[in-house]
Amino acid sequence: SWAAKAEKGVSLTGARKFIVPPADLLPVMDAKNLRTMVNLTGGHGDGLREAIAKYDKAHPGRFLTFTEPMWARTQEPGYAKAQALELEQAHKDGARGIKILKTLGLY
């Protein structure tokens, strides 16, 4: 998945675009003997929850989704606290890790 709206590689929203549905991925994975696929760019908030529901929960063990920080909100007051709470919620929602994209250093 990738951000539905981004600027210079920074996600501006939690909404996601999905490249291929699980029904199309699973036969290819099986044919290539690929047991599990990791989505490093699962986003955050509602988009993350949608990714986890469509892939991880619908096909246990076949997909693992990571969350990403909310970089677009870094200048907002209370960002650190909000980000910490978002990471905690992402874990509760089923995120299996966190991905720090290279865009952090590029922009």
VENHUHU-V986853 format. One line per field, one symbol per residue. ss: DSSP state (A for helix, B for strand, O for the rest). psi: psi as a letter, one per 40 degrees, with the letter a starting at -180 (. if undefined). burial: 1 if it has 16 or more other C-alpha atoms within 10 Angstrom, else 0. Layout:
ss = ???
psi = ???
burial = ???
This chain:
ss = OBBOOBBOOBBOOOOBBOOOOAAAAAAAAAAOOOOOBBBOOOOOAAAAAAAAAAAAAOOOOOBBBOBBOOAAAOOOOOAAAAAAAAAAAAAAAOOOOBBOOOAAAAO
psi = iihdhihfehheieiihhdhiddddddddddefhdhhhhdgeaibdddddddddcdddghedihhiiiigdeedeiheddddddddddddddeeheahhhiedddd.
burial = 11100000011111110000010001000000000010111111101111110011001001111111111010000000001001100100011111000000000
